[in-house]
């Protein structure tokens, strides 16, 4: 399976999970041969709006999470905005492992099936 196909499959699976939980989700990732910056802010694939007014920027990865340092720095820079930053890592047979970053540090992780 090609890398792009697998990535798109994981993004769509994450989007469906969020929509089933009552969120409105937009894919902000751009793909193409000549596109230099593919993700929003160079970090995030999805923008999710929850019915209670929460906003979340999400990066979707497969098997291995990206380094936490750049997400912690980004959340530290924008800690007063009230936006939640998350990294959803697909672990086969377990589901998504979700890392949440608030106020400049990784706050917690949990599994979502």
C-alpha positions in Angstrom: 0.0 0.0 0.0 1.4 3.4 -0.9 2.2 5.8 1.9 -0.2 8.5 0.7 -3.1 6.0 0.4 -2.4 4.7 4.0 -2.2 8.3 5.3 -5.5 9.3 3.6 -7.1 6.1 5.0 -6.0 7.0 8.6 -7.1 10.6 8.2 -10.6 9.5 7.0 -10.8 7.0 9.9 -10.0 9.7 12.4 -12.5 12.1 10.8 -15.3 9.5 11.0 -14.5 8.8 14.6 -14.7 12.5 15.4 -17.9 13.0 13.4 -19.5 10.1 15.2 -18.6 11.9 18.5 -20.6 15.0 17.3 -17.8 17.1 15.9 -17.7 19.1 12.7 -14.3 18.2 11.0 -12.4 19.8 8.1 -9.4 18.3 6.5 -6.8 21.1 6.2 -4.0 19.0 4.8 -3.1 19.8 1.1 -1.4 17.3 -1.2 0.3 17.8 -4.5 3.6 17.6 -6.3 4.4 21.3 -5.9 2.8 22.1 -2.6 5.6 23.0 -0.1 3.7 23.2 3.1 1.2 20.3 3.2 -0.2 20.6 6.8 -1.8 23.5 8.6 1.0 25.4 10.3 3.3 22.6 9.1 1.9 20.3 11.9 -1.8 19.5 11.7 -4.1 17.5 9.3 -7.6 18.1 10.8 -9.5 20.9 12.3 -12.4 19.8 14.6 -15.1 21.9 16.1 -17.1 20.3 19.0 -20.7 21.2 19.7 -19.8 22.8 23.0 -17.5 25.3 21.3 -14.2 23.5 21.7 -11.6 23.8 18.8 -9.0 21.2 18.2 -6.1 20.9 15.7 -5.2 17.3 15.1 -2.2 15.5 13.5 -2.8 11.9 12.4 0.1 9.4 12.3 0.5 5.7 11.8 2.2 3.4 14.3 4.9 5.9 15.5 4.0 9.2 17.0 5.9 12.3 15.9 8.3 13.9 18.4 6.4 15.7 21.1 8.8 18.6 21.3 7.4 20.6 18.3 3.8 20.1 19.5 4.7 21.2 23.0 6.4 24.3 21.7 3.4 25.2 19.5 1.0 24.7 22.3 3.2 26.9 24.6 3.2 29.7 22.0 -0.6 29.6 21.6 -1.6 28.6 25.2 -4.0 31.5 25.7 -6.1 30.8 22.7 -8.1 27.9 24.3 -7.4 25.7 21.3 -6.5 22.0 22.1 -3.7 20.4 20.1 -3.7 16.7 19.6 -1.7 13.9 17.9 -3.7 10.8 17.0 -1.4 7.8 16.4 -3.0 4.6 14.9 -1.9 1.5 16.8 -3.0 -1.7 15.0 -5.5 -3.8 16.9 -5.8 -1.1 19.7 -7.1 2.0 17.9 -5.9 5.6 18.1 -3.6 6.6 20.8 -4.4 10.3 21.5 -1.8 12.7 22.9 -3.2 16.0 24.1 -1.0 19.1 24.4 -2.1 22.1 26.5 -0.2 25.0 28.1 3.1 23.9 26.5 3.3 20.3 27.7 1.9 16.9 26.9 -1.0 16.5 29.4 -2.3 13.0 28.8 -2.7 10.1 26.4 -5.6 7.7 25.9 -6.9 5.1 23.5 -9.9 5.7 21.3 -11.3 2.8 19.2 
